[in-house]
Amino acid sequence: MEIVLEVPDKDVARVLELVKGIKRVKVKSPKPSRPAANEQLLAELAESVGWVNKITRGEAPIPTQDLDGMLDELKAEILAEEAAEISANQA
């Protein structure tokens, strides 16, 4: 029989130690938790949904930005990401 357990990261080592102590039990390698990038994306999406809800209820103004400003912001983000990647590769 196969049993799948979901265990918080902080308790994984303890649970694995307990299960491995049982005779005739095979333990498959645990799947790695979601990368930090996914966690950040989920947090940003949750924040965006919150803003959309506030705008829909009339609790926040609709943000406006001209196209040039938006493109400048995107270019700055891309350049920052590239610089961080270069720094990480040099380290």
MARZA-730441 format. One line per 4 residues: number of its first residue (from 1); for each residue x, y, z of N, C-alpha, C, O. Coordinates in pm, 1 decimal, padded with zeros to 6 digits. Atoms other than C-alpha are relative to their C-alpha. Layout:
NUM	X/Y/Z/X/Y/Z/X/Y/Z/X/Y/Z | ...
This chain:
1	00084.9/-00117.2/00000.0/00000.0/00000.0/00000.0/00089.3/00123.3/00000.0/00195.2/00125.0/00062.7 | -00073.2/-00126.3/00004.6/00119.4/00350.2/-00074.0/-00080.0/00105.3/00074.2/-00201.0/00118.1/00056.0 | 00062.8/-00107.5/-00076.4/00046.6/00638.7/00161.2/00076.4/00128.0/-00028.2/00199.5/00129.6/-00025.0 | -00061.4/-00130.1/00026.5/00112.4/01002.7/00079.3/-00029.8/00091.4/00117.7/-00144.9/00105.6/00159.2
5	00015.0/-00091.8/-00112.8/00172.2/01247.6/00363.1/00044.3/00139.2/-00041.4/00144.9/00154.7/-00110.6 | -00043.5/-00137.9/00017.7/00186.5/01624.7/00345.3/00042.0/00049.9/00137.4/-00037.4/00052.8/00231.4 | -00057.7/-00038.1/-00128.3/00412.8/01752.0/00620.6/00060.3/00139.7/-00013.6/00125.9/00168.5/-00113.7 | -00063.9/-00131.8/00004.8/00516.1/02110.7/00701.1/00152.5/-00015.2/-00006.3/00208.7/-00107.8/00052.0
9	-00145.7/00006.2/00018.8/00879.5/02179.9/00605.7/00074.3/-00018.1/00131.9/00172.1/-00092.5/00138.8 | -00071.9/00004.3/-00127.9/00979.9/02224.5/00968.5/-00005.5/-00138.1/00065.7/00078.1/-00168.5/00150.8 | 00015.2/00131.0/-00062.0/00862.3/01871.0/01058.2/00046.8/-00115.9/-00087.5/00039.8/-00231.0/-00044.5 | -00036.6/00105.9/00094.4/00992.9/01675.9/00755.9/00106.4/-00093.1/00057.1/00090.0/-00215.0/00052.9
13	-00109.6/00083.3/-00049.9/01316.1/01554.2/00915.4/-00048.8/-00094.7/00109.6/-00012.8/-00212.4/00111.3 | 00049.7/00081.6/-00111.5/01137.0/01428.7/01226.0/-00091.2/-00111.9/-00049.2/-00080.7/-00225.5/-00003.1 | 00092.1/00100.4/00052.5/00864.6/01248.2/01031.1/00077.2/-00106.2/-00077.9/00049.9/-00225.3/-00063.1 | -00080.3/00096.8/00074.8/01118.0/01086.8/00795.7/00076.4/-00092.2/00093.5/00086.2/-00212.3/00068.2
17	-00073.6/00080.4/-00097.4/01321.6/00968.7/01093.2/-00092.2/-00105.4/00062.5/-00053.0/-00221.1/00077.9 | 00095.7/00093.9/-00059.4/01013.1/00809.0/01250.5/-00038.9/-00110.5/-00098.4/-00040.6/-00228.3/-00062.7 | 00046.3/00096.8/00099.0/00896.8/00640.2/00929.9/00112.5/-00095.6/-00040.0/00089.2/-00215.5/-00055.6 | -00112.7/00086.2/00037.2/01242.6/00510.1/00836.3/00032.5/-00100.6/00109.7/00095.3/-00202.8/00081.9
21	-00024.2/00090.7/-00110.3/01258.7/00344.9/01178.8/-00091.3/-00122.5/-00000.8/-00069.8/-00216.2/00076.1 | 00093.5/00113.0/00008.0/00973.4/00109.3/01084.6/00054.4/-00099.6/-00102.2/00086.3/-00062.4/-00215.1 | -00052.6/00103.8/00089.2/01090.6/-00219.9/00933.1/-00092.2/-00019.6/-00118.9/-00213.9/-00004.7/-00107.6 | 00068.9/00029.4/00126.6/00987.4/-00302.0/00574.9/-00078.9/00118.3/-00056.2/-00171.4/00098.9/-00135.0
25	00064.0/-00119.6/00056.0/00879.6/00056.4/00502.0/00100.6/00067.3/-00091.1/00212.5/00097.4/-00049.5 | -00085.8/-00068.8/00096.0/01026.5/00216.2/00191.2/-00042.5/00146.1/-00005.5/-00161.5/00177.2/-00009.9 | 00028.5/-00143.0/00005.4/01052.8/00593.3/00180.6/00052.8/00054.1/-00131.4/00171.6/00042.0/-00161.5 | -00042.4/-00066.2/00123.4/01058.9/00773.6/-00152.7/00050.4/00138.4/00036.7/00010.4/00195.1/00138.3
29	-00052.6/-00134.1/-00024.8/01250.1/01100.2/-00174.5/-00114.7/00099.8/00001.9/-00202.0/00096.0/-00084.8 | 00107.0/-00100.3/-00004.0/01028.3/01388.4/-00071.6/00014.3/00098.0/-00115.7/00124.9/00129.8/-00159.4 | -00002.0/-00102.0/00105.1/00931.5/01634.7/-00340.1/00041.2/00132.1/00062.3/-00000.8/00164.2/00173.5 | -00038.3/-00130.0/-00055.1/01093.2/01974.0/-00293.9/-00120.4/00093.2/00006.8/-00212.9/00084.7/-00074.0
33	00109.0/-00096.4/-00012.7/00867.6/02251.1/-00177.5/00008.2/00100.7/-00114.5/00108.2/00108.0/-00185.9 | 00004.7/-00097.7/00109.5/00764.7/02526.2/-00417.1/00114.4/00099.3/00011.6/00148.4/00143.4/00121.4 | -00108.0/-00098.9/-00004.4/01045.9/02759.2/-00513.7/-00050.1/00134.3/00052.2/-00169.2/00164.8/00046.5 | 00033.6/-00131.7/-00055.2/01054.5/03103.0/-00356.3/-00065.5/00089.1/-00105.9/-00150.0/00172.6/-00073.8
37	00058.3/-00082.5/00106.6/00970.0/03256.4/-00694.0/-00150.3/-00023.3/-00009.6/-00226.8/00070.9/-00029.9 | 00143.4/00029.2/00004.1/00634.0/03078.5/-00693.0/-00071.5/00063.2/00119.0/-00182.3/00115.2/00105.4 | 00059.9/-00061.5/-00118.5/00566.2/03198.4/-00339.6/-00015.6/00150.3/-00020.7/-00117.9/00208.5/00015.6 | 00006.1/-00144.0/00025.0/00646.1/03554.7/-00443.5/-00110.3/00031.6/-00100.8/-00184.5/00128.4/-00083.9
41	00103.5/-00021.1/00100.2/00421.9/03525.8/-00749.2/-00138.5/-00009.6/00062.4/-00225.6/00072.8/00034.3 | 00129.1/00015.1/-00066.1/00133.9/03400.2/-00535.7/-00031.4/00120.0/00089.4/-00145.5/00165.9/00094.6 | 00020.9/-00116.9/-00086.0/00182.9/03687.3/-00290.4/-00036.0/00122.9/-00083.4/-00123.7/00200.9/-00046.3 | 00029.0/-00114.9/00086.9/00187.0/03941.1/-00574.0/-00139.0/-00011.0/-00061.2/-00209.5/00089.1/-00074.5
45	00134.4/00019.5/00054.8/-00125.8/03789.7/-00727.1/-00106.8/00030.7/00104.8/-00208.3/00093.4/00074.8 | 00095.8/-00027.6/-00107.6/-00304.4/03803.2/-00391.7/-00012.5/00150.3/00023.1/-00122.5/00201.4/00044.4 | 00003.1/-00145.7/-00016.7/-00207.0/04169.7/-00356.2/-00077.3/00065.3/-00114.4/-00155.4/00157.8/-00092.1 | 00069.7/-00055.5/00116.4/-00332.4/04242.5/-00708.9/-00150.2/-00021.4/00010.5/-00228.7/00068.8/-00018.6
49	00143.1/00028.6/-00016.2/-00665.0/04073.3/-00640.7/-00059.5/00092.0/00106.1/-00171.8/00140.3/00091.5 | 00047.2/-00092.2/-00102.9/-00696.6/04281.1/-00325.8/-00024.5/00139.6/-00054.4/-00124.8/00203.5/-00022.7 | 00016.8/-00132.7/00060.1/-00643.6/04600.3/-00523.6/-00119.9/00004.5/-00093.9/-00196.1/00101.1/-00093.2 | 00114.8/00004.0/00091.6/-00895.0/04496.7/-00789.6/-00129.7/00002.3/00079.9/-00224.6/00071.0/00042.2
53	00121.0/-00000.1/-00083.1/-01150.2/04424.7/-00517.1/-00027.2/00138.5/00058.7/-00141.9/00183.2/00061.3 | 00018.3/-00135.6/-00054.5/-01091.4/04766.5/-00357.1/-00048.9/00096.6/-00107.5/-00136.6/00179.2/-00082.1 | 00041.7/-00087.8/00110.4/-01125.4/04940.1/-00694.4/-00145.3/-00028.0/-00035.9/-00223.2/00064.8/-00058.0 | 00136.7/00038.8/00035.0/-01444.0/04745.6/-00771.1/-00100.9/00053.5/00101.0/-00211.0/00094.0/00063.9
57	00089.4/-00050.3/-00104.8/-01596.4/04849.4/-00436.8/00004.7/00152.1/00011.5/-00070.8/00210.9/00089.0 | -00011.3/-00144.8/-00005.3/-01492.8/05209.8/-00496.1/00082.9/00050.8/00115.8/00076.8/00169.2/00148.9 | -00081.5/-00037.6/-00115.0/-01250.4/05210.1/-00202.5/00138.3/00051.1/-00040.1/00211.5/00104.1/00043.5 | -00131.2/-00045.9/00047.9/-00945.1/05291.6/-00417.4/-00017.7/00056.2/-00140.1/-00101.8/00008.7/-00216.5
61	00009.9/-00056.2/00135.0/-00893.5/05505.0/-00726.0/00060.3/-00096.5/-00101.7/00147.1/-00177.4/-00069.2 | -00056.8/00081.0/00107.5/-00824.0/05338.0/-01057.8/00135.9/00059.2/-00035.2/00145.0/00175.3/-00074.9 | -00132.5/-00053.9/00031.0/-00448.4/05369.9/-01109.2/00016.1/00022.3/-00149.5/-00026.0/-00059.5/-00231.3 | -00024.9/-00028.6/00141.1/-00346.1/05532.2/-01433.3/00148.0/00026.8/-00019.0/00215.4/00079.4/00069.6
65	-00140.1/-00022.9/00033.1/-00009.7/05545.2/-01600.8/00009.5/00007.1/-00151.0/-00054.0/-00071.5/-00221.3 | -00014.6/-00008.2/00144.2/00092.7/05653.6/-01945.8/00089.8/-00113.7/-00048.7/00163.6/-00173.6/00029.5 | -00073.8/00112.1/00057.8/00249.3/05399.3/-02180.0/00150.1/00015.5/00019.8/00218.5/-00081.8/00051.2 | -00143.8/-00022.5/-00016.5/00595.1/05558.3/-02161.7/00044.4/-00031.3/00142.8/00149.8/-00091.3/00163.6
69	-00033.2/00027.6/-00138.9/00593.1/05539.5/-01783.1/00000.3/-00149.5/00028.8/00087.6/-00200.3/00099.2 | 00007.1/00143.7/-00020.9/00486.9/05176.1/-01789.1/00119.9/-00070.4/-00065.2/00179.1/-00160.1/-00005.3 | -00115.0/00060.5/00068.0/00757.0/05085.0/-02042.7/00130.3/00028.0/00074.5/00216.1/-00059.6/00085.4 | -00119.4/-00032.7/-00079.4/01021.3/05267.4/-01837.8/00009.6/-00088.4/00123.4/00117.3/-00136.2/00158.7
73	00002.2/00084.6/-00119.2/00914.3/05073.3/-01530.0/00037.7/-00144.5/-00035.0/00115.7/-00207.4/00036.5 | -00032.8/00137.0/00042.4/00930.1/04740.2/-01716.2/00147.9/-00013.2/-00036.4/00212.0/-00112.1/-00000.7 | -00142.5/00002.9/00035.8/01274.8/04823.0/-01859.1/00086.5/-00000.4/00125.9/00185.1/-00073.6/00133.4 | -00077.1/-00006.7/-00124.7/01401.7/04910.4/-01510.3/-00003.6/-00135.1/00072.4/00098.0/-00179.0/00126.2
77	00010.9/00131.8/-00063.7/01271.3/04577.9/-01372.6/00086.1/-00102.9/-00072.1/00154.7/-00182.5/-00008.0 | -00079.3/00095.2/00078.8/01433.3/04381.2/-01655.0/00148.5/00023.7/00023.3/00224.3/-00071.6/00041.5 | -00141.3/-00030.6/-00023.5/01765.0/04560.5/-01608.6/00043.8/-00042.2/00139.4/00155.1/-00091.7/00156.8 | -00032.9/00041.1/-00136.8/01756.0/04496.1/-01233.6/00012.7/-00151.7/00009.1/00103.1/-00202.6/00075.4
81	-00007.0/00146.6/-00000.8/01685.6/04125.6/-01290.0/00126.6/-00048.2/-00069.3/00192.1/-00140.5/-00020.7 | -00121.1/00038.6/00071.4/01968.9/04100.0/-01543.8/00123.9/00027.8/00084.2/00216.7/-00053.1/00086.6 | -00114.7/-00034.0/-00085.2/02209.6/04274.6/-01305.8/00012.2/-00099.7/00114.2/00122.8/-00141.1/00148.8 | -00001.8/00097.6/-00108.7/02111.3/04038.6/-01024.2/00048.7/-00135.5/-00050.1/00123.4/-00204.5/00019.3
85	-00043.2/00127.0/00057.9/02161.5/03738.2/-01251.5/00149.2/-00000.2/-00029.6/00216.8/-00100.5/-00006.6 | -00143.2/-00012.3/00027.4/02505.8/03861.4/-01359.3/00077.5/-00009.5/00129.8/00179.3/-00078.4/00136.4 | -00067.1/00004.4/-00129.9/02603.5/03915.9/-00996.4/00001.1/-00141.2/00057.0/00101.3/-00185.5/00113.1 | 00008.0/00136.4/-00052.3/02485.0/03568.3/-00901.8/00093.8/-00093.1/-00076.3/00153.3/-00182.9/-00016.9
89	-00088.8/00084.4/00079.8/02681.4/03411.1/-01187.4/00147.0/00027.9/00028.6/00230.9/-00060.9/00013.5 | -00139.1/-00035.5/-00029.8/02999.1/03595.9/-01088.4/00042.5/-00047.6/00138.1/00161.6/-00062.2/00165.6 | -00032.5/00040.5/-00138.4/02977.6/03483.8/-00726.3/00040.6/-00145.4/00009.9/00070.7/-00193.7/00119.1
